[in-house]
């Protein structure tokens, strides 16, 4: 099943917010991503129907194992690419923005090469 870039972003953001707080709500996602609550509600409905998240009676959002797998994958790509870009001299704010774009399109082979390079640089 193909998961859209925006859905990947929402799952990654849920993961990131859950690292900061025990509970994640739609309003937290909307505020953090600077999007409307209506957009988040629509996305959460689709993610719930597709089995990526659960929403309890209080409106608290949690990732399913399927959602967590996608979120972790995207988060690893995001943090690794950000680290790579800052390592080569890109300012942090720009590296964060560029990593958001690159994490979706970069091939697995290129991503693996970046990870290997970072490991080598850390060993020096």
URNORNOR-V255923 format. One record per residue. RES is the residue in three letters. SS is DSSP state (h for helix, s for strand, l for the rest). Layout:
res = [RES & RES]
ss = [SS & SS]
This chain:
res = [UNK & UNK & UNK & UNK & UNK & UNK & UNK & UNK & UNK & UNK & UNK & UNK & UNK & UNK & UNK & UNK & UNK & UNK & UNK & UNK & UNK & UNK & UNK & UNK & UNK & UNK & UNK & UNK & UNK & UNK & UNK & UNK & UNK & UNK & UNK & UNK & UNK & UNK & UNK & UNK & UNK & UNK & UNK & UNK & UNK & UNK & UNK & UNK & UNK & UNK & UNK & UNK & UNK & UNK & UNK & UNK & UNK & UNK & UNK & UNK & UNK & UNK & UNK & UNK & UNK & UNK & UNK & UNK & UNK & UNK & UNK & UNK & UNK & UNK & UNK & UNK & UNK & UNK & UNK & UNK & UNK & UNK & UNK & UNK & UNK & UNK & UNK & UNK & UNK & UNK & UNK & UNK & UNK & UNK & UNK & UNK & UNK & UNK & UNK & UNK & UNK & UNK & UNK & UNK & UNK & UNK & UNK & UNK & UNK & UNK & UNK & UNK & UNK & UNK & UNK & UNK & UNK & UNK & UNK & UNK & UNK & UNK & UNK & UNK]
ss = [l & l & l & l & h & h & h & h & h & h & h & h & h & h & h & h & h & h & h & h & l & l & l & l & l & h & h & h & h & h & h & h & h & l & l & l & h & h & h & h & h & h & h & h & h & h & h & h & h & l & l & l & s & s & s & l & l & l & l & l & s & s & s & l & h & h & h & h & h & h & h & h & h & h & h & h & h & h & h & h & h & h & h & h & h & h & h & l & l & l & l & h & h & h & h & h & h & h & h & h & h & h & h & h & h & l & l & h & h & h & h & h & h & h & h & h & h & h & h & h & h & h & h & l]
